[in-house]
Amino acid sequence: MINSRKTLPLFKKLHTKQPKLAQKLSLLTNASAITANSLALGIPVIGAGLAKTLTHSKLADQTIITAANRWIHTNNLLIDKVLPHKDWRIFLPNNLNPNGKYLLICNHQSWVDTSIIQYISEGRLPITRFFTKHELIYIPVVGQAFYFLDFPMMKRHTKAQIAKNPQLARRDLDEALRACQSLKNKPFVLLNYLEGTRFTAEKHTKQSSPYEHLLRPKAGGFALALSSLGDEIDGILDMTLVYPDGAPKYSDLWSGKLTRLSVDIEFIHPNDELLTALKHGEYDTNQTIKHALYDWLDEIWQAKDKKISQRLAEFHQS
């Protein structure tokens, strides 16, 4: 378990004596600080990003990463200093490397998930990139930062659109390959939410999920990442996120309403035969390999489902 820095006494006192006022003040303070920080770092990120695009400069790329790390550090300071009463139970392996190269899979419940990953990764893991919607590129500063940081930005066309224009599927594949190739020769964590969407009870029922707390995993993006980066990676990480009071809204994090959560990260290892086949890109051409990958992910998901039940029971008992 890791420990966070101490909360500022003013916010701790306010959250104890006047929680509603404290939540509003925390949200305002955090929103203002994050906005100011984003704008302050936005200019060097966009400038360095343009230089990187035009010249493929390693210095420009490192400038972007440095700015992103500073942005994350500021956000994490806000979490520690402004948000009190946190019962955050975080369990990590001892051998994580901030200069390593990892694939990360995780269950997905809320927009908060990514901020929690950034929080626990600081000083322990490289910057986390993840498959995201292409539409985010139009968000000022943040969208451009995602692109220049080599996030895979997918348009996620519907089956009907792809049936009408099969080239659309190829464009998303090319974008994913572009992003994966750009991560070579530098530290990275590439995150894939295997469920493909945030968990809801409605989605769980609709797809008749065999798991109590999870949607069915999808393997395509994970297989693509392994085929593109498999020879580069130092390990595959599985992260399990639990919110015992229900999936939070993004504002819940920054107002201090998110007081309880747990995170477990552990290394996972497919067998050598499966891993080698996936590195060679056999997921799309070999049905035996595809079935073997889904069988392995089912084992991971069953263990994750039990872990979630275990953590929920521990919170209930405390």
N, C-alpha and C positions, 0 to 999 in steps of 0.2 A: 504494500500500500504506500502511496506517496502522500506527502503533506504539502499543503499550500501555504503561501505567505499570509501573515496576519492581516485581518481587516482593519481599516482605519477606525479608531474609536468612535468618531462622530457617527458614522454609518451604523456601526454595531449598536450604539446606544439608541439611535433613532428606530432601527428595525425592532428593537426590544420594546420601546415605549410607545411608538406611534407607527406601527407597521404599514398602514396604508399610505401615510405621508412619505415614509421612507422608500416605499416601492416606487412612488411617482418621482421622488428626487433621484433615486438610483437610475431609473430609466432615462430621465432627462440628462443626468450627468454622463451616463455611458453613451447615449446617442450622440450627444454633443462632442464628446471626446473621440468617438469612432469616426464621426463625420470629419472633424478637423484633421485627424490623423490620416484619413483616406485622401483628403484633398492635398495635404502637405506632401504625402508620398506619391500622389498620382502623377505629378509633373515629371519627376525623375523616372518613374516606371514607364510612362508613355514615351518619353524621350529615349530612354535606353531600349525600349521595345522596338521603336522605329529603327534605331541603329542596328539592333540585332537582326531585324528582318532584312535590312538592306545590305549589311556587311557580314552577317553571321559571326559577329564579334563575341568572343568568350568573355571579354571584360564587360560588355553590355549585358550579357546573360547573367553574369555574377552580380552586377548592379541591381538587376531586377530581383534576384533571389535575396540579396541583402535587404532591399527595401521591404520585400514581403515578410522577411523574418522580423523586421522592426515593427511592422504593422501587427503581426501576430503577438509579439511580445507586449505591445501596448494593450491589446485586447485582453491578454492573460493577466496583466497587472490590474486592469479594471475588475476582472472577475475576482481576483484575490483581495483587492483593497476596498472595493465598494460593496461587494456582495457578502454578507455575513451568514451565519447559521447554515453552513454547508455540511451536509453529511454525504460527502462524495467518497465512495469506496472504490479505489482504483488499484488494480492488481496487474503488474507488468512483469515480464521476464527481466532477469538481471543483465542479459547479454544483448540488449538493443544497442544499435550503433548510429549516432547522428550522421555519420558519413556512409551509411549502408545503402543498400538497394533492395527494396521490399515490394511485394504485392500484398495488399491488405484487403480482406473481405470482412463485411460487417452487416449486421441486421440494421434496418432503417425504419425509424419511427417519426422523425421530426427534422425540421431545418436546423434544430439545435445540435444534431449529431455531429455535423462538421466542425462546429465551434468547440465541442468537447474533444474531438480528435486533435484539433490544433492545440488545445490547452494541455493535454497530456503528452503531446509529442515534443514540446519545446525542450531542447537540450538532450533529447533522447532519440529522436527520429528526424530524418530530413523533412522538408516541406511535403505535405500531402497533396497530391493532385488527384482529381476524380473525374469520372465521366459525367458531363453536365449538359444541360440543354443549350443549343446554339443561340437561342434567343437572349441568353444572359449577356452576350457580347455587347448588347445595346445599352446595358446599364452603365452610366458614366463611371469611369475609373475602374470599378470592380470588374466589369465585363472585359475591358481591354487588358487588365492585369491577368485575368484567367487565361486569355489567349497568349499573352507574351510569356506566361509561366508554363505554357505547353499543356494546359488542360485539354483533354479530348472533348470537343464541343460538338455534340451530336444533334442532328435535326429530328431524329426519331419519327420517321415517316410511318404512316399507318399502312397496314397490309394492303388496303385498297389503293393507296397512292403508289406503293411499290409494284403492285400488279399492273397498274396503268403505265408506270414508267420504271422498269427494273433498274435503270441507271441510278435511281435515288439510293438504293441499297449500297451500291458501289461507292457513292460519294461519302456516306457515313463510314464505310470501311476504310476508305483512303484517309479520312480525317483521323480516325483512330490510329491508323498506322503512322501517320505523320507525327502525331503526338507521342506515340511510343518510341519511335525512332529518335526523336529529339531528346528523350530522357537518357539515352545511352551516354556513357562516359561522364555521368555526374550522379551524385546521391539523389535518391528519390524514394517516395512511397506512392504507389499508384493504388488508389482505393476503388473498389468495385462493390457497390451495394447490390448483392446478387439477387435480391428480391425484385429489383428494378423499379420499385416505387415504395412510398411510405406505407407501413402497415396500418390497416384499419380493419375493424371487425367486418365491415361490409365486403371488403376485398377478400378477407380470409374465408368468408362464407361462399362468396361467388366462385372462387377457384377450388373449393372443397379441399383446403390445405390439410395434409395429414399431421401437421404440427400444431401444438396448442398456441404458441406465441409467435409463429413465423409464417410468412408466405412461402410458397415454393421457390427454390433458388433457380436462377437462370444462368446457364454456363457459357453462353457465347462470348460475352465481353471478357470474361476471365480467361477463356481458352485463347482468345486473340492476344491478350496481354502476355500470356505465357509463350506463345509462338513468336512474338516480337521481341520479348525481353528475357526469355527463359534462361539464356546463357549468362545474362548480366546479374540476375538477382542473387542476393545472399540468403533469402528465405521467404516463406509465405506466412503471413500473420493472419490470425482469426481474432476478430474483436467482437465481444458481446456487450451490448449496451442495454441497461435496464433502468427504466423510470418507474419506481414503485407507485407513484401518485398519478400515473398516466402520462401519455406523450405530451410534452410541453409545447406551447407556442413559442416563437422566437422571442417575443417580448417578455415571456416568463423568465428567461435566462437573465436578461439585462435589468429586470426590475427586482430580482432577488426572490421571485416566487419559486424558482427551481431549487429546492433545498436538498433533495435526496436523489441520488443516482448511483449506479455502480457500473464499472467498466472492467472487463477481463480481456487481456490480450495474451495469446499463446501462439507458439510456432506450430504449424501443421505441415505434414509431409505426405504427399501421395507416394505410392510405391514407385520404384525406379522405372519400371516398364511404362507405366502411365505417364510419368513426368517426361520421359524421353520422347514418347510419341506426341505429347502435347507441344513440346518444344519444336518438334519437326512439323507442326501444323496439321496433324492427322485428325483433328477434331472434326473438320468439315468433310473429310474423305473416307473416314473409317468408322462405321457404325459401332463396331465393338469398342473402340476408344471412346466414342461419345457416350455410350451406355456406361462404360467403366467410370468416366468422369462424373456422371450423374449419380452413380452408386456411391462413389466416394463423398460427393457433396451431401448426399442423403445422410451418411454417417456423421459428417460434420454438423449438419443441421439437427439431427437427433440429439447429439451431445450439447449443442447450443440451446436447444429447447429445454433440456434438463437443467442446464446452468441457469437459465432465466428463472425457472421454477424455484431453484435453490436460492437464488439471490432474493427473489420476492418473499420467500418464506423467512429468510434472515431479517429482512426489513420489518416484516410483520411481527416477528418475535422481539424486536428491539424497541 
